[in-house]
Structures are given as C-alpha cells and as structure tokens.
Amino acid sequence: MAAVEEPQDYLDVLQSHRGGFSFENCKRNAYLASQVAIKPPTAMKSGTTICGIQLKDVVILAADTRSTCGPMVADKNCEKLHFIAKNVYCAGAGTAADLQHTTEMMESQMELLRMATGTQPRVCTVVRRLSSMLFKYQGYVGCALVLGGVDVTGPHLFQIYPHGSTDKLPFTSMGSGSLAAMAILEAEYNENLSVEEGKKLVAKAIRAGIFNDLGSGSNVDVCVITKDVGGTILRNFEKPNERKFRAKHAAFPIGTTPIMKQEITKLVSVEEDVVMRD
Amino acid sequence: MNGAHRFGSKCDRPKATDIHFKMQAPVEHRWSPYADNGGTCLGVAGENFVVVAADTRLSQGYSIHTRNCSKVTRLTDKCVIASCGMKSDAITLHKHLKARLVMYEHQHRRQASVTAIAQMLSTTLYYKRFFPYYTFNVLCGVDDEGKGAVYHYDAIGSFERVPYTTSGSGSALVMSVLDAQIDKENQTIDTPALDKAGIVELCKDVLSSVGERDIYTGDSGEIFLIDAAGISKTEFDLKLD
C-alpha cells in the first residue's frame, strides 16, 4: 500500500473519495514477474472431460476423475460432479479451487433460497446466479460448467463458460476432452433414449475423453437426476483403468534407515504416590 | 504504408526535424522448431547384462499421436539406444548413427564396441551444439569386457557411464525408485542385489508406476535385455488413459 499523503488540492480529495478498485498490486505483480525471478503461484487445473445429456424427463451428467498439475496427475480419483441442490447438480472443468468454492457457494445460496421461499430451486435460477457471478469476475474465476437439473418446468441442461456466457442444450461436453466426448454424443445422442441407454452413452463419451485426451483419465462418474428421486451420483460407475502390473517388492527390513540421534523428552511428570485424605 | 514509418528507403527515412517521429518497436519473428513428444526410458547395467525399458506412447500437448511407437533402436548386436524428447530428431539421430556404424563396420571389419559408439554419439550431438538434436539419450550395451554398460547423455553431448539412468518426461519419478532399489541409497542394512529377472521385474514395475502419475507415459512398454546371448525384447501393457 502507498503511504498516506496529505491531499494537495481538490483533485486529490476527489481522487481519495472516488472509491473503486486499486490495481497497484497488479502492477507490482506484473513487475515482479517480468523483472525479478518470481513466479506467481499457479492454480491446480483439471484437464477434464465432462458431459451431460437431457432426455424426456431426466438429465444425466458425467465426468472423468483425473486431476492434473501440469504433466503430473495430482489426484487419480477426484470428484468433479458437484451437488447444488437435491434436484440440481453440476459437472465442472477448470481451476479446481474455483470450482469447489463456486459450487459450494451456489449450494448454500440455493438452500437459503429454498428455506426463504419454501419451494424447490429452479435450474434457471442457478444458471442466472452463476453466470452473473462469473461475468462479474471477467473470466478470472476459471469455472467451465455443465449444469443439469429437473424442476417444476421439467428437465434442463445448461453449459456455462468462465466468462459468464450460457447455453441451453440437449447435450453438451466441456473440458480438454470435450471434443472426444462430443464426437460420441453427436454420433449417438437421441432424445428418446432410456435412462439406462443414457447412462451408457455419457459413460462412453467420457471414456472417449479418458483414452484420447491426456488431461483426462481414470474412472467415470455419472449423475442421474430425475423428477421423483432428484440427483443420484453413481461414483466410479466405470473403472476402465485399473493398474495392470505390480511387482512384489521385498519390504525394507526394520532398521534400514540409519538413526542419527535419539532423544526422549519427558513432557509430563507423573506422581506415583497418592496420599488419600479423609 | 499504413501510416507507419518504413526504414531503409530514403524517402521514408525519419528526419531529425520531424517532431512527430516516434520509435517503433522492432518486429520480432518467432520460430520454434522443437516439440516435446514425451515418454520415459530407463537403463540398468548388470554384471554381464543390461536392461533397457521404455514406453511406446508418442504424444504432443494433450493428444496422443500413436500408442505404439518404439523409442529404442538396435545399433549393433549388443548395443541399443533409447531416446526421449523430440521424435523427429530421435529418428534423424538414430538413422545417422546407423549409417556411421555401417561405415565403421566396412572400415574395421567388425562391429563398433559400446564404448566407441558412446564416444561417437557424444561428438555427433556436440556437432550440433548451436542447433541441437532435442533428444535425451540412454545408450546401453555389453562392452568388450562383457560387462553391462549404460551411458547417459544430455542434448548436446555431455555423457557419463553410469550403473543405471533414466530420461524423458517421467525420469524424475523413475530415478527416485532406482536410487532406492538399485543403489540402495541411505540404507544401512545390506540386502541382496537384484538378479537379472529381478531387474526386468523392477523396470516393468517402475514404468507401470510412472504411467499412473505422468500423463505422457503409458499405452505399452518394451524391455530389451542384452547379454552374451544377444538382444531379446519383451512387451507388456500399460494403462491407456
């Protein structure tokens, strides 16, 4: 922060009362990144495949379970399907922290709304709130979402981009594996599919992402949202990537690691003699 | 031309008296002739044999070009080279080495020794010091004394004979396991050294483990065992995701 200065003239006074954002830290960070060998922290991004389809009276979402940090797999079985309300779920791709916090915030907002109005939240409400929030942050909150739910007006499926634009679609995919998944959905989607056929289709689409996109991998999670039951997450609906080989290593014998120093400190002194008094 | 000053032609040259003259940033042209095609390879020397293992995934960015592309080339009857980095440079380098070795054989009426090939690879790489082959090589074989030999290189020809080594996208993950299982670093209790089958098993296990955590390693693995009997190759499956 800059030091507090005495206002020089009315322009300074106006400036000091003007409010708004201060960008001095942005300038500082850009300077440090360019001049000094300091790198700004990088967020964990999940290269991802997520998709969703809308059928006659059901919405099905699906996601892979790999979370990456550059070329490394950070989590082999993470959850990318998020609860928002009993009848609304969302699949997320992008920055892991942003996704978790955005969806949790939306979950609490929807619960408060439900208690205030005594009605089930509607999908369009969630979409509007999310898109307004994401637009406000101008794309810096890295959430690419496939949002689905069933409310009083029926089943709905939406796609929301990090900058806040939304689409209402019968089927959609997002993330780095979205092209692979979309190839399957475009070829095989049909609105008259049964729930079982729908589950198989989204799983196949995610599998396309898992095998053909290096940012996606491991297992398939599926979420089925119906009018009667609400949403049900089928965790690890398919596990097509079990490890194929593991050698039998001999365990390290106890004492393999050298002990350099041993020191035991008594933190509590225990009195053994207890004197009983009448 | 579009209101911008052109330098070079006399009529457009800015005059000192022109108060509106501004310095223009020079136009920069970027040229990036290198690509990283990922993959991992490793080599372990035994007393009278050597084991080389590598995966067969060829990728770029987030996509897989092919799931079955070998990183290993046989150079002589008892020497192979495994190269990670950029595939096109590796192909060119291997082709060049093979041609040089044919010439060697014609001149000397015998195949080049692993030590000779190791030196030749170093000079070949340094020959392109200022436009290097973007390859990270592991050269393995059985030397003239019948001992297992592993050589590790950087992209411009610095090399060293080592008991075991690894290179490529998952090399940092591999090295830690080899340090513990082969060199037995920081271990005070002596445990028997791994035999031939044990090392082959270890290589298979290490590649499987790296395939779990490195996105550029996977699809399938190949193991080359070089000993007095010659070169034998085995293949095994890795995860496809």
Interface residues (C-beta under 8 A of the other chain):
Chain A: G47 R66 T68 P71 M72 V73 K76 S176 I210 F211 N212 D213 L214 G215 S216 G217 S218 P240 N241 R243 K244 F245 R246 A247 H249 A250 F252 P253 G255 T256 T257 P258
Chain B: G38 S59 G61 Y62 S63 I64 S169 Q181 N186 Q187 T188 I189 T191 E201 L202 K204 D205 S208 E212 R213 D214 I215 Y216 F236 D237 L238 K239 L240 D241
